[in-house]
């Protein structure tokens, strides 16, 4: 039997594991946690870090793997390409290309060199390397090579910059930090597939975020698709994705980028040649009938990606994250009623009973996610409002810990703002 090693047991990888099994693979899941979401679908689970390239190489050799794959975790993709090159297995792009697209400093440098619109930045190891006045406040501070939004903060002044710089370094494995100018405007995620070195735009989401608390945590709590941007901006998004693919020598792969829109112009924050995180692949499938997970598997196998099997969106989709306050998660209630009444299309938990909810960090305070759809934006917003009136989350003491304010309907005045 063919053996596939899947790196990372995240929620998006549940569908990846299922599709691999449907294709006839025995699936070995590698994830350092004891009960990752995708574990229940895999044939086997090995508790090891996906970032340990040599250990994953050893596992792949031992299991005689024919495929090592991760479709939605940046740093795990680096490991996949490293192991695949060592063993002569198929992979979507070279190990060097994987390094270039997961290290924010390399990414920014190459974008500047290839006239891909992005913010002005510096890439430094220490605050003493920053020249006062070289960049204009506010500034975004980011670890050079970490996953998700960990260590990403917005600094309004030198004092905040000093503090957030040290925090970013703690998340950066190579100790380097990217400091870049903040850009105003709606933020988007543009999802594409690259074939014959050209991008085909499948879906554009508008991301809604807040920056809050003493820790100034950035939390993307909702998204709207299709994004409310001009047709010229959508056309430009496709052109930018093509320029990215050619500059980084990427082909036959899914690719998405995050950007800030100003009128018809777009500035790229960052990109990744993979499937998006969270439930973006499910939203894409529901909204356009395009199976981007299947496309990602074909990309890893070296099979041509199918691009014809999709259709433009004819409904509005809202994805609203469910955030929690500090506490130990016990249960969610109200979701069955919402599903039965057709108010929500889908609702999923990210955490299991007993999970610690840490409100100071975006990644540790997300409890779950819901998806609603309607014929127009007004109808979708009305469904979100009803959902938050019905839904609740409780800790082990029976206390409600759901952030009912992190609700697109209540915070819709924020949708005209943007964040890096």
KARAPE-V227516 format. One record per residue. PHI is phi in whole degrees, -180 to 180 (999 if undefined). D_FIRST is the distance of its C-alpha to the first C-alpha in whole Angstrom. Layout:
PHI & D_FIRST
PHI & D_FIRST
This chain:
999 & 0
-68 & 4
-115 & 6
-116 & 10
-97 & 13
-103 & 16
-98 & 19
103 & 22
-102 & 22
-68 & 25
-56 & 25
-61 & 24
-80 & 21
-61 & 20
-66 & 20
-59 & 18
-61 & 15
-62 & 16
-69 & 15
-65 & 12
-64 & 11
-63 & 13
-85 & 11
96 & 7
-93 & 7
-86 & 7
-104 & 10
-104 & 12
-94 & 16
-109 & 19
-158 & 22
-74 & 25
-87 & 27
-79 & 26
-138 & 25
-68 & 24
-54 & 24
-80 & 21
-57 & 20
-67 & 20
-98 & 17
-81 & 15
-78 & 12
-155 & 14
-128 & 17
-116 & 19
-85 & 22
-143 & 23
-74 & 25
-71 & 23
-88 & 26
-85 & 26
-60 & 24
-70 & 24
-67 & 22
-65 & 20
-60 & 19
-63 & 19
-64 & 16
-63 & 14
-66 & 15
-63 & 14
-90 & 11
52 & 10
-67 & 10
-103 & 10
-153 & 12
-123 & 15
-143 & 17
-150 & 20
-102 & 22
-146 & 25
-124 & 26
-51 & 28
-67 & 28
-68 & 24
-62 & 24
-61 & 26
-62 & 23
-56 & 20
-68 & 22
-62 & 23
-66 & 20
-61 & 19
-67 & 22
-65 & 22
-101 & 18
70 & 19
-94 & 16
-67 & 17
-157 & 20
-76 & 23
-159 & 25
-69 & 27
-60 & 27
-64 & 31
-63 & 31
-62 & 29
-64 & 31
-64 & 34
-96 & 33
-110 & 32
-100 & 36
-61 & 39
-70 & 41
-63 & 39
-61 & 38
-62 & 42
-60 & 43
-70 & 41
-65 & 42
-60 & 46
-65 & 46
-110 & 44
57 & 47
-89 & 44
-62 & 47
-156 & 46
-76 & 48
-68 & 50
-150 & 49
-135 & 49
-131 & 46
-138 & 48
-101 & 47
-142 & 51
-62 & 53
-67 & 56
-85 & 54
-82 & 55
-93 & 58
-57 & 60
91 & 60
-66 & 58
-123 & 56
-100 & 57
-71 & 57
-75 & 55
-125 & 52
-96 & 48
-115 & 47
-139 & 43
-61 & 41
-70 & 39
-145 & 36
-108 & 35
-87 & 33
54 & 34
-100 & 38
-62 & 39
81 & 42
-94 & 43
-138 & 47
-106 & 50
-104 & 53
-94 & 56
-155 & 58
-65 & 58
-62 & 58
-66 & 55
-60 & 53
-58 & 54
-68 & 52
-71 & 49
-62 & 49
-64 & 48
-64 & 46
-62 & 44
-61 & 44
-66 & 42
-92 & 39
-88 & 39
-68 & 37
-97 & 39
77 & 42
-102 & 43
-132 & 44
-101 & 45
-118 & 48
-138 & 49
-71 & 51
-76 & 51
-116 & 51
-91 & 52
134 & 51
-60 & 48
-101 & 44
-126 & 42
-118 & 38
-107 & 37
-102 & 33
-135 & 33
-126 & 30
-107 & 31
-136 & 30
52 & 32
65 & 34
-126 & 35
-93 & 35
-116 & 35
-78 & 36
-98 & 34
-157 & 36
-125 & 39
-103 & 39
-98 & 42
-93 & 42
-114 & 44
-131 & 45
-133 & 48
-117 & 49
-147 & 50
80 & 51
-60 & 52
-82 & 49
51 & 49
-72 & 46
-90 & 44
-125 & 43
-84 & 41
-101 & 42
-161 & 41
-148 & 41
-123 & 42
-135 & 40
-74 & 42
-63 & 43
-89 & 47
-127 & 48
-71 & 49
-64 & 48
-64 & 49
-67 & 47
-64 & 44
-63 & 44
-64 & 45
-58 & 42
-66 & 40
-65 & 42
-64 & 41
-61 & 37
-65 & 38
-63 & 40
-63 & 37
-60 & 35
-72 & 37
-66 & 38
-103 & 35
57 & 33
-115 & 31
-152 & 29
54 & 26
-152 & 26
-65 & 27
-154 & 31
-134 & 33
-134 & 36
-104 & 39
-149 & 43
-108 & 46
-101 & 48
-130 & 52
67 & 53
-95 & 51
-99 & 50
-135 & 47
-112 & 46
-80 & 43
-84 & 42
-163 & 38
-147 & 35
-154 & 31
-85 & 29
-161 & 26
-75 & 26
-70 & 29
-82 & 29
59 & 30
-113 & 30
-59 & 31
-65 & 28
-70 & 28
-66 & 32
-60 & 31
-63 & 29
-66 & 32
-84 & 35
-126 & 34
66 & 30
-98 & 29
-94 & 25
-77 & 25
-69 & 22
-61 & 20
-62 & 22
-66 & 21
-63 & 18
-60 & 19
-60 & 21
-65 & 18
-82 & 16
84 & 20
-83 & 20
-60 & 23
-80 & 24
-79 & 26
-118 & 29
-82 & 31
-87 & 30
-154 & 32
-141 & 36
-61 & 38
-69 & 39
-121 & 42
-137 & 42
-98 & 42
-115 & 40
-117 & 41
-107 & 38
-119 & 40
-69 & 39
-110 & 40
-99 & 42
-125 & 43
-86 & 46
-59 & 46
159 & 44
-109 & 42
-65 & 40
-114 & 40
-164 & 39
-116 & 40
-134 & 42
99 & 43
-69 & 39
-65 & 39
-62 & 43
-63 & 42
-71 & 39
-63 & 41
-84 & 43
74 & 41
-74 & 43
-114 & 40
-80 & 37
-158 & 34
-145 & 35
-136 & 32
-95 & 33
-93 & 32
-120 & 33
-115 & 32
-54 & 35
96 & 37
-70 & 36
-84 & 39
-99 & 40
-113 & 42
-70 & 44
-77 & 45
-124 & 42
-60 & 40
-68 & 37
-100 & 38
-111 & 40
-80 & 38
-97 & 37
-169 & 35
-153 & 36
-130 & 37
-126 & 37
-126 & 40
-144 & 41
-158 & 44
-70 & 46
-149 & 48
-65 & 48
-59 & 51
-64 & 49
-67 & 46
-66 & 48
-63 & 49
-68 & 46
-62 & 45
-60 & 49
-62 & 48
-63 & 45
-72 & 47
-73 & 49
-96 & 47
-85 & 44
-155 & 45
-132 & 43
-125 & 44
-93 & 44
-68 & 44
-98 & 48
80 & 48
-92 & 49
-70 & 48
-124 & 46
-78 & 45
-82 & 47
-70 & 48
-79 & 50
-83 & 47
-136 & 47
-56 & 47
-67 & 50
-76 & 52
-108 & 51
-64 & 51
-67 & 54
-83 & 52
-72 & 50
-89 & 52
-91 & 51
-148 & 49
-139 & 47
-76 & 45
